[in-house]
């Protein structure tokens, strides 16, 4: 009996290969990763090394792009979204976002665990980070907020992120609204609120989130899907001031 008896004609997508509708996927041939290539004691230093290489390569347009995943309890339902890594320090990985009305805020209020995934396709490299998420202080968040263009600062104040925007019923002959007018109105209100103000304060509901890693995996694509994978795991007994990590190879 066939392992998969359903007709491929019933599938909207089946075994795609790049621009081809279907075919055999390309092989990963651009690199090799061995234990000796890695920093033996710190995944933070190793990530910085790989991130810097991605920046210098001219092959990765935005190496700071990553997927942030959170999960709500008790359902365990996972949600993911693309974000930008904005800071890296000895403690962990920092992103910035809305933590008042967003889905991620709802998830984190019930479950502090989160993950980041970086995918640098043209280098055939991937990094996965798992750890607990902690909010940055208002002072720390303000420092980054001040670097954003004015429109983005106004937008942070204006948008009730992830909330439903109800359409405004228009008059006959007017273009039907899909909810955008509500957002435009909120932006207009914020512009008036901060008219003539250059140093806009960071909203209480907006700021930095640091993922403090407990596990970090480095992945290098290899031929025949026999990839090189190494994972750093924080030792449970390690004190915060002296973090110690194990480093092990994983089967692909």
N, C-alpha and C positions, 0 to 999 in steps of 0.2 A: 504494500500500500504506500502510495506516495506520501512524503512528509508534508507536502503542501499541495492539496488537491484543487484549490480554488483557481479559476482561470485568471491569467494575468490581464485579460481583457476587462475584468471587472474592477481593476485598480486604476485610479487616476494617476498615480505615480508608482513606478516599479523599477527598482535598480537603476536610478539615474546616474549618469557619469558626467559631471560638469555640465557643458552645454548640450550634451546628448540626452535624449529622452531615456535611453537605457543602454547599458553596456557595462564593461568591467572598469572598476574604479582604478585611478592611477596609483602607481606604487610610490611609497615614500622612500626617497633615495638620497636626501640632501645632508644627512648627518648621522652620527653615531654618538651614543652617550654611555660612558662607563663611570664606575664609581670614582675613579681617579680624576675625572673631569669636574667633579662637584666639590663645593666647599664642605669639608668633613664635619663641621660643627654648627653651621648656621644657615637655615633656609632663607632668612632675610638677606644675608649677603649673597647667597646664590641667586635669589630672585633679582636682586639689584644688578648682578652681573649679566643675567639673561636679558633683563629689561633694557639695559644700556646697549647691549649688542643689537637688540631689535631696533632701537632708535638709530644707531649708526648704520644699520644695514641698508637703509632706503628701500627695504622690501616690505615694511609694515607701516601703513599710513598712520595708524593711531594705536600704538602698542598699549596705551593706557585703557583701551576699551576692554571691558570685562562683563561677564554675566553674574549678577548678584542674585542668589537664590535664598529664599526664606521659607519657613514652614509654620503653619498655624497649628496650635494644639487646642483641643484634643483631637481634631480631625486628622492632623498630619498632612493636610493638603498643602502642596508646594506651589509657590509662585516665583517666577523669574523675570528679570528685566535687565537690559543693557545699561551700564553706567560707566563713568570714567573714574579710574583710580586717580586721586589727586595728591596723595601723600604716601610716603613710605618712611617709617622710622623703626627704631629698634623694637618698638612694641607691636607694630603690625601695619595693616593696610587700611587706608582711609579713603572713604568716598563721602560725597555730600548730597543731601536730598531733603525732601519734606518728610518730617516725622510726626506730623499732626494728623493728617487725614489719609495718608497713602496706605496702600495695601501692605507694603513692607512694614509700616509702623504698626498696623494691626497684628501682623505675624509676630514681630519682635516683642510686642507687649505680652505675648503668651509663651514665646520660645526665643531665647537669646542666641540660639545657634544659627549661623549663616555660612554661606560658601561663596567663593569667587572663582570664576573660571576664565582664564586668559587663553585665547587661541590665536597664534601667530602663523597663519596658513603658509605663507611663503618661506618660512623657516622650518615648517613642519614641527612646530613645538607647541606644547600646551602646558599650562600650570594650573593646578587645582589647589585652592586654599580652603580649609575648614576651621572654624573657630567660633568663639563667642564674640558678640557685637556689643560695643559700649559707645554711648554718645560722648562726643567731645564737649568740652566746656564752651560756654557762650563766647568767652574771650578768644579761644582758639578758632572757633567758627567765624568770628568776626574778621580775623586776619585773612582768611581765605575769601570771605564774602566781599571784602573790599577790593579784591583783584578782579571781580566779575564786571563785565560791562554793565552800564546802567540799566539797559533793557532787561537783562537777566536778573538783576536785583529787584526791579519792579515786578518781574514775573514771579519771582519766589514769593513775594508778599501777596500777589493777586490770585494765584491758582490754588483752589482747594483740591489738591492733587487726588486723582482717582475717584472723585465724587461725580455724580451724574449732573450734567448740564442740561436742564430742561429747555426745549425750544420755546421761543417767544412767538406767539401767534401774530402774524403780520396782517396788514390790510390787503384787500383785493388788489392785484396787480403788482404787489411787492414780492420780491424773491423770498421763498420760504426759508425760515431759519432752522438750523439743525442743532442749535444750542451754542453756537459760536458767539452769538451776540451777548450772551451772559458773561462769557469770559472777557470779551472786549470791553464790556461795561465795568467789570471788576478792575481791569487794567487801567481804564480811564479814571476810576475812583482813586486808585493808588497813585497815579501820576499827579493828581490834584493834591493828594495828601502830602507828597514829598516834593511838590513844586519848589524849585529854588534850593532844595537840600542836596548837597553833594555827598555828605557822609551819611548814607542811609544805614540805619542799624539792622543787624541780622534779626529776622523774626525768631520768636521763641520756639516756634514749631519747625524751624529749619536749621540745619547744621551738619556737622561732621559725624560720621559713624566709623569707628575703628574696629576692624575684624582682627582680634588677637588670635593668631594661629595656634591650633593644636596639632594640625597635620597639614603638610604641604607636599604635593606630588609634582615631580618634573617628568615630562613625557617627551620623548623624541621619536618621531615616526621612523619606522624601518620597513624594509621590503617584506612582502608576504604577511603584513599585519603583525609581524613579530617585533613589536615596538620595544624600545628601552624605557622602562619606568622605574623611578626611584622615589621613595617616600620618606620624608622626615616626620617622625612622631615625637611629640614632646613627652619626656619622661614624667610620669605621674608624680614622682616624689621630688622633682626638681623645684627648688625655691625660685620665686619670681625674679630675684636679683641675679640668679645664676642659672639661667635656663639651659637645660641639657637636652639633646636630641639624639634619637637613634636614626640611623640611615640604612634602609634596606631596599634591595631590588625586588620588584613585583613582576609577576608573570603577566604578559600582555593580554 
